[in-house]
Amino acid sequence: MRPMEHASHTDIVKRLKRAHGHLAGVIAMIEEGRPCLDLAQQLQAVESAVTNAKRALIHDHMEHCFGEGVDGGGKAAREALAEFKAIAKYL
């Protein structure tokens, strides 16, 4: 695989930093003894933020990396297909 930064990576990093902040907040809530319902709601928000970041990353990867590999044909297409199969398990 080749290291590559896509235009969406900046947005994905922002999403993950927000999720990181929310997760730190949940930890603080646990330490403060907040009600489980509040904790569950905040954990759902963290999970959703991470899921959305993951989905954006995978969709971006499929559009750019997979698309480029298929356009090249031959060995590049086979490598792109193998990479697609590998990343698809995270959907």
C-alpha positions, -999 to 999 in steps of 0.1 A, spaced: 0 0 0 11 35 -6 9 64 19 -15 89 6 -35 118 20 -69 124 5 -88 157 7 -112 140 31 -85 132 57 -86 167 71 -123 163 78 -119 128 92 -92 140 116 -116 168 128 -143 142 133 -120 119 153 -107 148 175 -143 156 183 -150 120 192 -118 120 213 -131 150 232 -165 134 237 -148 102 249 -127 121 274 -160 137 286 -176 103 291 -146 91 312 -150 122 333 -187 115 337 -180 80 349 -155 93 374 -181 118 386 -206 91 391 -231 103 365 -262 82 358 -258 52 334 -285 66 311 -264 98 306 -233 77 300 -250 54 275 -263 84 255 -228 100 254 -212 67 244 -237 63 216 -226 98 204 -190 87 205 -197 55 187 -217 73 160 -189 99 155 -163 71 150 -186 51 127 -192 82 105 -154 89 104 -148 53 94 -174 54 67 -161 86 53 -126 71 52 -137 39 35 -159 57 10 -130 80 1 -106 51 -2 -130 32 -25 -135 63 -47 -98 72 -51 -77 41 -46 -100 14 -59 -111 36 -88 -75 44 -98 -65 7 -96 -93 -5 -118 -86 23 -144 -51 9 -147 -62 -26 -155 -41 -58 -152 -20 -62 -121 -32 -28 -108 -68 -39 -110 -61 -72 -91 -42 -52 -64 -71 -27 -61 -96 -55 -58 -76 -72 -31 -73 -39 -13 -110 -34 -16 -118 -68 -2 -95 -61 27 -111 -27 36 -146 -39 30 -145 -60 61 -146 -28 82 -179 -16 68 
